[in-house]
Amino acid sequence: MPSTPTFDELLASCTTAAHLEMRDTYAVDYETGPFADWRAGYRHDPANKAAWWRPWLDLVAEAVGRGVVIRRARIVSEPVSDYTRFLYDGTFTNVAAGEEVRWLPRRRASDIALPGNDFWLFDGEWVHWNHFAGDGSSLGEEITNDPTSAKLCAEAFGAVWTRATPHAEYKV
């Protein structure tokens, strides 16, 4: 039996990657860090790429440059949380790296069968689950190629993506 690939290995070898985010807050530290800076009024300057380009965006740009389609969908409560505004304001960096990003108000997701956790789906086969505590802190990851999980994630992501609004058109 082959070993389970890592996230980086999956991203390096896939042709499609889909990421579904369903939380309104992720590991927020209100007093220090990027979210605190944002709350204090800091915004990335799109013209100053050196200030906001980070290792993750290098990985995305490299994958997209190879022809990988990377899509990210976010299910959000409305009115949106401050943290969602923070994500929204920084999403231009994901788009600049080549990700396609869409937003779906939670109210419009009520009749979609969704998995219990955020996930990445690679090539419709490998699921990378992201587990979180109630405070948004990470409880680790889990990677599987279980066909039932992959099918659930593919169907959920497809339904969300179809209903969601492209980032350029979504307003918070």
Disulfide bonds with the S-S distance in Angstrom:
none
